[in-house]
């Protein structure tokens, strides 16, 4: 009888963890769609790859979890298995891809300086010359390096979140280029993650008001605070199930606008901002109806 009670307790604990773990829920949702709905070969291939990746990270993630879907250029915030909110993001381009890993938040810095990576310093900043450096707050540090002063022109924006044991040297941060969030194709960065709702995210994680967050962002000093050790799952998933059970497919790096590699000196109004993210993927797959969505699994 004692063994039975122990087994029952373990089963209930496991079941509770599954219901509160968004990664486990996502695996169940995608498995349900695979078994119960007609899917093209391309859709099945994408879902099987997503499930494979999810299974590698669905262990003990804690009650609060953030998922960054690189292919969707979206960030999802979960607590107790429930999605609280989501945000558009900008991720790395196909040559400087945002890495897939499970990160742990470390600290948040308001009005951060930016130590420019040497590749960016050498290829993008140095050739611009002293006039550009002065205008945008870049200070040479010797041996070709640069640091950008804090402020509204800083590439990190007014706040940045760092991670523990950060072997990829990537950050989650604000940006002075808010217009990029309106674009459908948002894989245009150097590998870090720019977050549209960065104020809401920090407010939620720190338990501060949005006014307090903005006050630090608009202050005059660089301030650094510890962050709770919330885990962030970075994953390139071309299929995803929404909380209402809608299965979506994303084009990821295959969805580049036709003019992605062209010089941005055209006077035409359509510069890629009106690009349809899903339409490209349907064309790429060659087997999908435009705008198709499949109801896969109700939470």
Secondary structure, 3 states (H helix, E strand, C coil): CHHHHHHHHHHHHHHHHHHHCHHHHHHHHHHHHHHHCCCCHHHHHHHHHHHHHHHCCCCCCCCEEEEEECCCCEEEEEECCEEEEEEEEEEECCCCCCCCEEEEEEEEEECCCEECCHHHHHHHHHHHCHHHHHHHCEEEEECCEEEECCCCCCCCCCEEEEECCCCCCCCEECCCCHHHHHCCCCEEECCCEEECCHHHHHHHHHCCCHHHHHHHHCCCCCEEEECCCCEEEEECCCEEECCCCEEEECCHHHHCCCCCCCCCCCCCCCCCCCCCHHHHHHHHHCCCCCCCCEECCCC
